[in-house]
Structures are given as C-alpha cells and as structure tokens.
Amino acid sequence: MTLADDIAVAAFQSDEEFRRILDRVIRKDLGLSVAEFGERSRISPSTMYKIMNGDRDPNLNTLREVVNSVREIEGLSREKFIAVIAARPVLDRIMERETYVDGRRVVIREYAAMTMEDAIIAAVRAERDGAQALVCAPIVSYTIEKIVRIPVATIMPTNSVNVAIETASRKIRSQHTTLP
C-alpha cells in the first residue's frame, strides 16, 4: 500500500485514525511540516492545522486533495536514485546531482552522517525513500549490507588517504620544530 492508500483507509476507520495517519505521513514519511504540506497541496495551512487538531473535518474535496497531493509528493520522492552516505564535508565535494553510467542517467542524493548510528539510520531512510543502491564508507558498509535489501558500494579512498598521511606527517614535523 502507498502512503496515500494509508490515508484513504484511515479516513474510513475513524477521525482519530485519519488524523494520526495523516500526521505520520506528513511529518515522518514525507518529512514535511504541516504548513509545508499545506503549501504543496494547495490546502491552506490554517485548514490543515484545523484538520490535524480535530477542529475541522475535511470535506470530500479536501480529502481528495490530501490524497492526491500525497500521491504527487510521494511520486516525486520515488524517483530512482543512488544514495551517498557520508560526512557533510565529503558530501560538499560532490558537485553533480546526476551523472551518466553506461549511458544511463543516475540521480544522486546525499544523506549526511557524522556517526555510525547516523549512517545506519541514513541507510534505512534512503532505502525507505526509494534508493536503488547505497554508497558509503567501509567502516559502515558491512553493517549496512546486513540491514538493507539494496546493493551497497563501498567508498575506497585512495588519493585522499595518501594526502591525509602526508598532512599528518607535516603536522608531526611542525610539532617537533615548535617544541622548546
């Protein structure tokens, strides 16, 4: 079932269930605020807040608009892509948001992670968002491969490792020359 289906089914169960599922879909699954969803769905944010708080029941047209908007937003987020999970400084060096591999267009989405936990959460989120594959550091790739059901490719830094070793060596020398 899609997120839009979840909302439609919940609307027939109860008002409380509808609001609970709508809140989950908007905030957690789509990652939007109620105001952002209202703007994207062409439903005024004040109307969305009233519906979410139970101060107003949606009429049939509003319910259709909500369901159609969720389908549209979900469809946009379902574009096939490869997720790159890395620290923000690494992601900032990626200039392209798409590339071509063997003549096929490949969309790239970034998922920032500073800790092992962040990387694992990002991997699960990327898979849930529709990633077709993941690219991540070797320190987390083995664990992530056990969790997700999509291919995982490991970043194998070669030149950057050599540069880091050279930088560390220079820092060692500079420490020894500045000591009394």
N, C-alpha and C positions, 0 to 999 in steps of 0.2 A: 504494500500500500504506500501511496505517496503522502507527503505532509498534507496536501490539500484534501486527500481522502480522509485522513485522520480528523481534520476539522469538520468535514461534512458529516461523518459518522457521529462525532461528538455532539453536533448540533441536534441530532435526533435523540440522543440519550438524555441529556438534561442541560439546563442553563449553566449549572456549575461545571459540568464536564466540558461543555463548549468553551467556557472562559479559561479553564485550566489548560486544555489542549491548545487553544489559541495562544495563550501566554507562553507555553513551552515552545511552540512552533516559531513564534515571532522572536522571542529573546534567545532561546538556546539553539534551535535548529537553524534558523536563518541569521542569527547573530545581530538582530536589529533592535533598536528601541521601539517602543510603541509609536512615538512621533515619527521616526524614520519610516516605519511600515505604513503609517497613515499617509505620509507624503508620497511614497512609492505606489500605494494602492489607490490613490485619488480619493481616499476617505479622509475627512478632516481629522487631524489629531485629537481634537476635543471629542468627536464622535467615538473614535477608537478608545479613548480613556473611559468614556461613559460606558461603553460596552464591556471593557475589561473590568471595570469596578462594579458591574451589575446595575448601574443606574439607568441603563437603557438596553432593551433587547433589539438585536439587529432585525430590520425588516428583510424580506426575501431578497430585494435588490442589493442590500448591503452585504448579506451573506454570500450572494453570488460574487460580488466584487471582491470580498475577502478571499474566497476560494480561488477565483481566477487570478488574483494578484499573487497568492502563494504559489500557484502553478507557474506563473510567469517568473517570479523571483527564483523559485527552485530550479526552473529550467535553465536560467542564466548561470546558476551556480553548478549545474550539472555538465557544463562544457568539459570535454575530456582534457585533462592536463596532467602534468608531472609535477609533483610537489618536491621542493627543495627545502630540507630542514637543516638549518644552520644558525649560528650566532649572527646577530644583526650586522656586525662588521663584514662578515663574509657575504651575506645577502646584499649588502650595499654595493658590492663589487660586481654583481650580476647586472649587466646593463640591458639585456634583452628580456622581454616578457614572452617572446616566442622565438622559435628557431625552426630550422628545417633539418630533418634527419631522413636520409634515403628518399628525399623528395616529398616527404610528408610534413605538414605543419604540426609543430608541437608547442602547446601553450605551457608556460612555466609559471607556477605560483609559489610564492615564498611563505614559509612558516618559520618564524623566529623562535629560537630556543637557546636558553643560556645554561640549562642544567640537563642532566639525564632525564629527569622527570618531565621537564618541558618538552624534550624531544619525543618521548614516548607519547605524551598527550597530543602533541602536534601530529604525530603519525596517525593516531587513531582519528583525530579530527580531519586530517587530509583524506583518509580513506572514506570517512563518512561524507565528506564534501564531494566525493566522486573522483578522487585522484586515480589515475590508471597505473601509476608507479610512484615510488619514493626514491629520493636521492638524499643520503645522509652520511654522517661521519662514521668511520669504522668502529669507534668506541660504542656506538648505539645500534649499528646496523644489525648485529647478531640478535640482539634482544627484540628489535622491532620486527625482524623477519618471523619471529615466533608469535607475534601478536596480530599482524595484519595478513590479509589474504591476497595482497597485490605484490608485484615484484619490487624488490628493494635493491638499489645500486649503491655501492659504497664510494664515497669520495676518496680518492687516493692522492693526497697532496705530495707532489714530488719537489717541484721547484720551490714551493713555499716552505717546505721542511728545511731545505738547504739554506734558504735565506734566513730562516729563524735560527738555525745553528750558527751562521755567520754573525748574526746580531747578538746572540748570547755570548759568543767568543769575544766580540768587541766590548761588550759590557763588562766581562770579566777583566779584560785588559784595562779598561778605564777605571775600574775599582782599584786595581793594584797600583795604578800610577797616581791615584789621588790619595792613597793612604800615607800617613806620616812616616 
